[in-house]
C-alpha cells in the first residue's frame, strides 16, 4: 500500500520489530545449537573442516594454480666497445652460439654499442668480430627470467711487421786443437 499524498509505501510499525526479533532468535538459535551440542561433536566438525581445508590447499598448490608462470627465457645484453677509449663500436658483428657451436643468431650492435636478445636458459658463447680489430669470445650463462650482461672491449690489430733484412755473413771454419790432433793421426 502507498500513501496517497507522499507516494511512499506504508510499513506497519511492528515490521522492523518483527525483523529484529527474527534475527535475534536466529542468532540465539545458532548459539543455542552450538552450546547445546556436546564438545566432542563440535571438535569433530572443526577437525573435519580443517582436514578438508588442508586437502584443498594441497591440491591447489600441487596443480600450480597459485604460482606465477616461470619464464622459460632469459635475456643477454652485450655492450661492444673499443678498448682504448670505451666508446661504442656499432660496426662490429656479434654471433651467439650454443655450447655445441651451433649459431643461434648474428647481430649488429646499435649506435650505443648494445645488443639485446632473449634466449632459452643455458650456456652460450658470444663471438664479437670487427674487420679492423682483434676478435673476442665471451661465455655467458643465461637463466630464465634474468638478464645476463657482458662487456666486450676490442683492441686494434697489430700492423704486420716488415721482414728484417739480414746481412750476408761468410763463415770460415778454423779447425780447433782436437780436430788437428785427429787429422794428424789420420782420422
C-alpha positions as CSV (number, residue, x, y, z in Angstrom):
1,X,0.0,0.0,0.0
2,X,1.1,3.6,-0.7
3,X,0.4,6.9,0.9
4,X,-1.7,8.9,-1.5
5,X,-0.1,12.2,-0.5
6,X,3.6,11.2,-0.5
7,X,3.6,8.1,-2.7
8,X,5.7,6.2,-0.2
9,X,4.9,2.6,0.9
10,X,3.1,2.3,4.2
11,X,5.0,0.0,6.5
12,X,3.3,-1.2,9.7
13,X,5.1,-0.1,12.8
14,X,5.5,-3.7,14.0
15,X,7.5,-4.9,10.9
16,X,11.0,-3.6,12.0
17,X,10.5,-5.1,15.4
18,X,9.5,-8.4,13.8
19,X,12.6,-8.4,11.6
20,X,14.8,-7.6,14.6
21,X,13.3,-10.3,16.7
22,X,13.7,-12.9,13.9
23,X,17.4,-12.0,13.6
24,X,17.9,-12.2,17.3
25,X,16.1,-15.6,17.5
26,X,18.2,-16.9,14.6
27,X,21.4,-15.8,16.4
28,X,20.1,-17.3,19.7
29,X,19.1,-20.5,17.9
30,X,22.6,-20.8,16.2
31,X,24.3,-20.2,19.5
32,X,21.9,-22.4,21.3
33,X,22.6,-25.3,18.9
34,X,26.4,-24.9,19.3
35,X,26.2,-24.6,23.0
36,X,23.8,-27.5,23.5
37,X,25.9,-29.8,21.3
38,X,28.4,-31.9,23.1
39,X,32.0,-30.6,22.9
40,X,33.3,-33.7,21.2
41,X,30.9,-33.3,18.3
42,X,32.0,-29.6,17.8
43,X,35.6,-30.7,17.9
44,X,34.9,-33.4,15.3
45,X,33.2,-30.9,13.0
46,X,36.1,-28.5,13.3
47,X,38.6,-31.3,12.7
48,X,36.8,-32.4,9.6
49,X,36.6,-28.8,8.2
50,X,40.4,-28.3,8.9
51,X,41.2,-31.6,7.2
52,X,39.1,-30.6,4.1
53,X,40.8,-27.2,4.0
54,X,44.2,-28.8,4.2
55,X,43.4,-31.2,1.3
56,X,42.0,-28.4,-0.9
57,X,45.1,-26.3,-0.1
58,X,47.4,-29.1,-1.0
59,X,45.6,-29.8,-4.3
60,X,45.7,-26.1,-5.3
61,X,49.4,-25.8,-4.6
62,X,50.1,-29.1,-6.4
63,X,48.3,-28.1,-9.5
64,X,50.3,-24.8,-9.6
65,X,47.2,-22.6,-9.6
66,X,48.8,-20.2,-7.1
67,X,52.3,-20.0,-8.7
68,X,53.1,-17.3,-11.2
69,X,54.3,-18.7,-14.6
70,X,58.1,-19.1,-14.6
71,X,59.5,-17.5,-17.7
72,X,61.4,-20.0,-19.9
73,X,63.7,-17.4,-21.3
74,X,66.4,-15.1,-20.1
75,X,68.0,-12.1,-21.8
76,X,71.5,-11.4,-22.9
77,X,72.7,-7.8,-23.0
78,X,76.1,-7.2,-24.6
79,X,78.0,-3.9,-24.7
80,X,80.6,-3.8,-27.5
81,X,83.2,-1.1,-27.0
82,X,86.6,0.0,-28.3
83,X,89.2,-0.9,-25.6
84,X,91.2,2.3,-25.9
85,X,88.5,4.8,-25.1
86,X,85.4,2.7,-24.2
87,X,83.4,4.2,-27.0
88,X,80.6,2.2,-28.5
89,X,81.5,0.1,-31.5
90,X,78.4,-0.1,-33.8
91,X,80.3,-1.7,-36.8
92,X,81.0,-5.0,-35.1
93,X,79.3,-8.3,-35.6
94,X,78.1,-10.4,-32.6
95,X,77.5,-14.1,-33.1
96,X,75.6,-16.1,-30.4
97,X,76.5,-19.8,-30.4
98,X,75.3,-22.7,-28.3
99,X,77.6,-24.8,-26.3
100,X,77.7,-27.3,-29.3
101,X,78.9,-24.4,-31.6
102,X,75.6,-24.1,-33.4
103,X,74.9,-20.5,-34.4
104,X,71.7,-19.1,-32.7
105,X,71.8,-15.7,-34.3
106,X,74.1,-13.0,-35.7
107,X,73.5,-9.4,-34.6
108,X,74.9,-6.0,-35.2
109,X,75.1,-3.6,-32.3
110,X,73.0,-0.4,-32.2
111,X,74.5,3.1,-32.2
112,X,75.1,2.8,-28.5
113,X,77.1,-0.5,-28.9
114,X,74.4,-2.6,-27.2
115,X,72.7,-5.8,-28.4
116,X,69.8,-7.4,-26.6
117,X,68.4,-10.9,-27.3
118,X,66.0,-13.2,-25.4
119,X,67.4,-16.8,-25.2
120,X,66.4,-20.1,-23.7
121,X,68.1,-21.0,-20.4
122,X,71.6,-22.4,-20.9
123,X,75.3,-21.6,-21.7
124,X,76.2,-19.6,-24.8
125,X,79.3,-18.3,-26.4
126,X,79.4,-14.7,-27.8
127,X,81.9,-14.2,-30.6
128,X,82.5,-10.5,-31.4
129,X,84.3,-9.6,-34.6
130,X,85.3,-6.3,-36.5
131,X,87.3,-6.1,-39.7
132,X,90.0,-3.8,-38.1
133,X,90.0,-5.3,-34.6
134,X,91.1,-8.5,-32.8
135,X,88.1,-10.8,-32.4
136,X,86.9,-11.6,-28.8
137,X,85.0,-14.5,-27.4
138,X,83.0,-14.5,-24.1
139,X,81.0,-17.2,-22.4
140,X,77.6,-16.3,-20.8
141,X,75.2,-18.3,-18.7
142,X,71.5,-17.4,-19.3
143,X,69.0,-18.0,-16.5
144,X,65.2,-17.9,-17.0
145,X,63.7,-14.6,-16.1
146,X,67.1,-12.9,-15.5
147,X,69.3,-10.6,-17.5
148,X,72.9,-11.6,-18.2
149,X,75.2,-8.6,-19.1
150,X,78.5,-8.9,-20.9
151,X,81.0,-6.2,-21.8
152,X,83.4,-6.8,-24.7
153,X,86.2,-4.4,-25.5
154,X,88.0,-5.0,-28.8
155,X,91.6,-3.9,-29.4
156,X,93.2,-2.9,-32.8
157,X,95.1,-5.5,-34.8
158,X,98.8,-5.0,-34.8
159,X,100.2,-3.9,-38.1
160,X,102.2,-6.6,-39.9
161,X,106.0,-6.1,-39.3
162,X,108.2,-5.8,-42.3
163,X,110.6,-8.7,-42.6
164,X,114.1,-8.0,-41.2
165,X,116.9,-7.8,-43.6
166,X,119.9,-9.8,-42.5
167,X,123.3,-9.1,-43.9
168,X,125.1,-11.9,-45.6
169,X,127.8,-13.4,-43.4
170,X,130.5,-15.6,-44.6
171,X,131.5,-18.3,-42.1
172,X,135.1,-19.6,-42.2
173,X,135.8,-22.6,-40.1
174,X,139.1,-22.8,-38.4
175,X,139.9,-26.3,-37.1
176,X,140.3,-26.5,-33.4
177,X,143.1,-28.3,-31.5
178,X,141.1,-31.5,-31.2
179,X,140.5,-31.7,-35.0
180,X,144.1,-31.0,-35.7
181,X,145.1,-33.8,-33.4
182,X,142.8,-36.3,-35.1
183,X,143.8,-35.1,-38.5
184,X,147.4,-35.7,-37.7
185,X,146.5,-39.3,-36.6
186,X,144.8,-39.8,-39.9
187,X,141.2,-39.9,-38.9
